[in-house]
């Protein structure tokens, strides 16, 4: 049996490039919408997810290991080099029920910009209603996958 742990953090604003909301983004559709077909082709169906990330500040640095999916050298944008990504299965509490999600980790060594703070995880899941920056967000993840530093 996989041992799970509940982690809580605060919802914070990201760069808004993943969702395409950022005014200065070169990706009007957003990076998640552009990347999703490539992830599907590689074996990960994210069609249930909102095309943007929840940015959750855990308040501490951490490491992630043993991804459920890892994709190397995905060429998802013609004008930029290929990137590598890891995904870690989790569940997100939406105020009423737990729902499936994935921690989304673009590998920093292949990413060109829009880096997150070292205490922030990005989560893909179905769109959550009535959540606001500063709200507490809880996730469940396999104990061995996310380790506090």
N, C-alpha and C positions, 0 to 999 in steps of 0.2 A: 504494500500500500504506500502511495506517495504521501509524504508528510507535507502539509500545506502550512503557510503562515500568512496571517493578515497583516498588511502594511497600510498605514494611513499617511497621507500627505495633503498638502494644500494645492488646490487648482490655481495655476499661474498662467499668465499670458505667455504664449510662445512668439515666434517670429511671424506667424500667420501665413507662412509660405506653403505649408502642407495643405491648408484648406483653400489657398488661393485668395484669401481676404486681403493680404498685404498689398498696399498700393504700389510698392516698389518691386514687387515680385516679377521675375521674368516668366513665371508660370501662371497664366491667368486662370487655368482650370485647377491649379493646385498640384503639388507634387504627388500627393496620395492618389488622386484620380488618374494621373499620368502613369504612375508606377503599378497600380493594381493589376492591369492586364498582364504585365510581365511576371508578377508574382503568381497569378493564376496559371499562366503557362508553365511556370516552374513547380506548381503543385500546391500553392496556398490560396484558397478561396477567401477573399476578404469582402465579398459582395454584401455581407450583412453589416459592414462597418461604415460609419460616417467618413466622408472623405476629408478628414482632418484629424489631428491628434489632441488628446487630453494631455496637457503638460502638468505633471504632478511633482511638486517639490517635496521630497522626502525629509529634507532638513539634515541630511547626512550623505557622505559619499558612499558609494557601493560598487560592487563588481557584479557583472552578469556572466553566467557560464552555462554551458550545455543548452544551446538554443534548440527549440523544437523545429525550426526551419532556419537554414542559412543559404543565402544565394550570393554567389560571387560574380562580380563583373557584369552587373545588369546594365545594359546600355538603354536607359529609358528616356534620355533627352539627347537629341541630335547634337546640340551645341555644347554639350558637356561630356567629360569622360565617364566611363562606366563606374558604377558604385557597387559596393557589397553591403548586404543587409542581414541582420539576424532578427528572429522573432521568438518570443518567449510566451507560451500560453499562460494566460491568467484569467481571472474573472474580476469583474468590476461591480461594485455595489451601487445601484442607481437610486437608492432610497427605499426601494421596495423589494427587489430581488437581485440576485447575483446573475450577471450575464457574461457570456464569453467575450474575451478580448485578447489582445496580444500586445506585449511590450514591443515597440518598434525601435530598432537600433540600427540606424545607418552607421556603417563603420567609419570612425573619424579619419582613418588614414586614406579613405577614398572619397570623403565628402569635401566639397569645396568651401562651404560656408554655412551660416545659420546654425552654429553650434549651440547646444544647450549647456546650462550650468551643470557642474559635475554632481549636483544633488537632485537633478530633474530627470524623470523618466517620461517617455512619450508612449501613450497607450492608444491603440486603435480598438474601437468597439462601436456598437450601435449608438446612434445619437442619443445623448442624455438630455432630458428636459429639466428645466428649472434648476440648472447649475450655474454658478457664478464664480468669477475669480475670487479666491480667498476661501471658498467652501472646502471642507474636509472631504476627501475622496478616499475610499478604501478599495484595495485590491487584495485578492488571494493569489498566491503564486507558490509553486513548489519550493520548499525550504532551501533546497540545494542550489537553486538557480539565481537567487539574489542574496548577496552577502554584504552586510554592512561593514565598511572599513573602519 
